[in-house]
Amino acid sequence: MADKYDLTSKMGVYLDRHLVFPMMEFLNEKDIYDQRELNIGKLEILNNTNMVDFALEVHKSSYPDEDTPRHFEQKRSEVVRQLKSINEKMQPILQMMGEEEVKKQIDSTREGKQLFEYLERHHNFTLDDLNTIFEYAQFQYKCGNYSVAGEFLYLHRALVQPDDVRAIPSLWGKLACGILMQEWDAAFEDLNRLREIIDSNPSRNQLEVLQQRTWLIHWSLFIFFNHPKGRDAIVDLFLYQAPYLNTIQTMCPWVLRYLATAVITNKRRRNVLKEVVRVIQQESYTYRDPITEFIECLYVNFDFDKAQEKLGECETVLSNDFFLIACADEFMENARLFIFETFCRIHQRISIDKLASKLNMSADEAERWIVNLIRKSPFKLDAKIDSQRGHVTMESHSVSLYDQVIEKTKTLALRTQMLATNVERRLNKEKDKADVVPHWAEGPRP
């Protein structure tokens, strides 16, 4: 079942090839696919990079009885030649950047145009030099030197003008470096900056905008499931930003798996569960997996037996998903809480034995778990345990009109703020003329 619900092949189309490497290594460890097939896939990904030694190592693993193909030596010679050429072009720039005066100016100047004019006036810095910095960073990135590439892309971003054709590709590259170096705070900032640029120019070709948003959605998963604020940010972007929700529904409905998981594992955002259920229902004809089906069984069909069955499948899916494996235990614990809460809300008296079977626990474990839940639960369940009869008794209370109004308006401020922000962006109409699809890694592969 693990390979049936694996999304790597679908998601890889919208990822830079270097971002696919960690996912391939993860699949290697999980032993979901044949090792040789995975290595062949790695070789295809490595074809357009400068990571020749890595490609050679993978080739030897795939074809141990074959001689080393000549094209590896030819490719290595070509990469060495390019390295010498780019290093020669970079030498005067590196010398200039090493001067203390220039370092201070870079640190103190916040306006890119002002910094460029200073370097142009005092060090004969030209637009060709700026392009050389970009080419050097891209070359280092293709070699797998993400730290060096990120450093020079940061410099390029500080100097490049917004209307430059390489401004947006530079930001995509810097975002990729931040993800691969696991610098989540910097990557989170770059992600937000890139989203503002994509959203700030509504006059651009809508197909290109749709494709860029699809890229951004997939790249953002690396950040959202590693950054401390990621579980909140994924809900705000994927659920409350209509253009991105529309993109998910149009281009990549499988992303609903990650939105659903973020909501289930984030107790602070339980108030958005109804919205998530609605979206999952709308898209159930295009995409289903155990996680989305678990939510449907529990909150649409109220089929607790089926929900329990799907929860067991969820554990397999989570443990074999590159992005979700770290939150698998948290998901399972919260999902059990959801089952218990929903079950309790539609029953007045519940058998502990029956509840234990639905939670896949023994009766003693279930009783201890329920006691702890009643004490610490954020669900505010008014319940009592009758140990002699083996029952949990629920106290029913009608919800006051005031509480109903509060519940329905919880997200009103957030929605209003987001609406105001979107209106402000449209009115400002930042003049971003970079109207190309992201091509930091040769663009999306067909």
ABEGO torsion letter per residue (X at the ends): XAAAABAAAAAAAABBAAAAAAAAAAAAAAGABBAAAAAAAAAAAAAABABAAAAAAAAAAABAABBBBAAAAAAAAAAAAAAAAAAAAAAAAAAAAABAAAAAAAAABABAAAAAAAAAAAAGBBAAAAAAAAAAAAAAAAAGBAAAAAAAAAAAAAABBAABAAAAAAAAAAAAAAAAAGBAAAAAAAAAAAAAAAAABAABBAAAAAAAAAAAAAAAAAAAAABAAAAAAAAAAAAABAAAAAAAAAABAAAAAAAAAAAAABAAAAAAAAAAAAAAAAAAAABBBAAAAAAAAAAAAGBAAAAAAAAAAAAAAAAABAAAAAAAAAAAAAAAAAAAAAAAAABABBBAAAAAAAAGBBAAAAAAAAAAAAAABAAGBBBBBBAAAGBBBBBBBBBBAAAAAAAAAAAAAAAAAAAAAAAAAAAAGBBBABBBBBAABGEBBX
